[in-house]
Amino acid sequence: MDDTLSITLHFGSWTLPMTIKRDEEYVYRQAEKLIKERFSFYTSSYPGQSTEMYLVMTILDIAVQSKRQETTNDAQPVMEKLRLLLTEVEAALNKK
């Protein structure tokens, strides 16, 4: 069985044919949906801009969200270890 899939993403009048891994179709469809939602938000919030400006706004918005998520995910393992250490310290103090 072939593990690739040909899909076409649609953005306004543009189409983007792609060959992707079959198990990643959902991620690509969700990305397409997110791009359309953010683009629509900027076109309605800032009328009169060029298509290029709306694209830049959309890309920047999604990139900032991605970086925020990356930062949150990077801190999560450290926070878990700190919680465990705090629990151990509190337990040791309570024994005394």
N, C-alpha and C positions, 0 to 999 in steps of 0.2 A: 504494500500500500504506500502510495506517495504521501510524504508528510508535508508537502507544500500545497498552497492554495492560491489561486489567482483571484484577487478582489479588485474592485474599483471604488475608490473613495471619492465623494462629491463635495466640492466646496464652491457654492455659487454656480457659475457657469464653467468652472474648471473641473476636470476629472483627473484622477491620479490612479492609473492602473498599477498594481503591485503584485508581486509574488512573495508570499509570506509563509512562515511556518503555520501549519494548520491549527496548532494549539494556541497561537497568538491572535487569532481572528478577533476574539472578544476585545482584547486590549486595543487593537487598531480601530475597531468600531467605536469603542468608548472614547478614544482619542479624537476621532472624527466628530463625535457628538460634543465633546468638550470644546473643541476649536470653534465649532458652529455657535455654541452657546455664548462663548466669550466674545466672538466677533459680533454677534447680534447685540450683545450688551453694549459694546463700544459704539456701534453704528447708531443705536438709539440714544445713548447718553451724550455723544459728541457729534451731532449732525454737521454735515458740510465738510468733513475731512476727506482726504483722498483714500482710495482703497489701500494703498501702501501704508498710510498712517494707521489705518485700522488693523492691518496685518501686524505692524510693529507693536501696537498696543496689545494685541492678542498674544503675540509671542512673548513679550515682556511679562505680561500677567502670568502666563503658564510657566515661564522660566522661574519667576519669583516663587510661585507656589511649589514648584519642584524643589528649589533650593531650601525653602522652609521645611518641607517634608524631610529632605535629606538631613538637615540639621537636627530635627526632632528624632529621627531614627538613629542618628549617630549617638545621641545622648542617652537613649533608652537603656542600653546595656550598662552604662556607667551608673545610671540612677538605680537600677536593680541591685547592683553590687553594693552601692552605698546604703540602700535600705537593709540589705542583709547584714552589713557591718554594724549599722546602727542597732539592729535587733540584738546582735551578739554583745555589743558594748552595754546595752541596757540590761541584758540578762546577767552579764558579769557584775555590773554594779549592784544589781538587786540581790546577788548571792552574798555580798559583803555585809 
